[in-house]
Amino acid sequence: MTTNPRMCVGCRRRDSRKNLVRVVCVDSTLVVDEKAQYQGRGAWIHAEASCCARALRPGTLERALRVEQLDSTALRQWIRTVQEPGNRNGDPVLTREKESG
């Protein structure tokens, strides 16, 4: 078992922090918090398009983050970068290099 495991809100599997991306709600807007620097309640998602798509189902992230409404535009943009690994726009919030190992 991994140390300090987190659960992906998409697939509901437990995994280590290094394999997951944290998302938080800031002023009703979903923010991809890759450096895990934002304070407050966060949710964890695998950096895979399928997990992100499941997490975007109605009510899933709202329930995990305990908010009523959520603008998920940033996560949707981030998903596009995950689906197209050659697309690197230089914005560290919206890009994630796949970790090997």
N, C-alpha and C positions, 0 to 999 in steps of 0.2 A: 504494500500500500504506500502511496506517496505521502510525503510529509505535508501537513496542512492542506488537504485536498479541498477543492471547490467543485460545485456542481454546475454544469452547463445548463442554462435555462432552455436551450434548444433540444438537446438529445437526452438530458437528465443523467448523463454519465458523470462520475466523479473523475477529476484529473488534477494534476498539479497546476499551480498558478502560471508557470512558465508556458503552458500549453493553451492557456485561455486568455481572452481579452476581457477587460472590465468595462462595463458601461454604467453611466450614472445619469441621473436626471438633474439638470441645472436649469431652473426657471422654466419648467415644463418642456424642455428640449433634451433629447437623448444625446449624450456626448460619449464618444468612444475614448476611453481613458486608458490608453495603452501603457502608460507609465505608472498607473494606479496612484496618482497623486491627488485626485480630488477627494474631499472629505464627504462623509455621508454614506448612505446606503447605496450599494452597487450590486450589479448582477454580472455574472460571468458567462461568456460564450466562447465556444471553440472558434478558431479562425477559419471556419469552413462555411461555404455558402449555404449548405443544407442546414446547419445548426442555426445560422442567422435567420434563414427563412422561417424555420420553425419558431424561433423566438419572436418573430414579427407577427405571429398569429394574433388576432384580436384578444387583448386582455393579458397576454403572457407576460410581457415586460412591465405593464402597468401593475400587475399583481406582485411581481418580484420586487419592484422598486417602491411599491405602496404609494402610487400616485393615481389620480383619476384620469388625466389626459396627458398624452405624450406625443411630441413631434419627433418622429423617428427618421427624419431626412438624413441626418449625418450617418446613421447606421446603414441606410439604404445606399448611400454613396460609398461607404466603406465596403459593403458587400460587392459592389461592382469592381472594386480594386482587387478583392480576393478572387473573383471569378476570372479576371484578366490579369494574371501575374506579371505580364510584360508592361502593364500600364503603371508607371511610377510618376506621379505628379509632383513629388518633392514635399508634399504636406505630411508631416509625421503623424498627424492624427488620423489620416485616411489611408495610410499604407502600412503594411506589415509584412516583413520578410518571414517566410516559412523557416522555422527553426529545424535544423536537422537533428536526428537522434531520437 
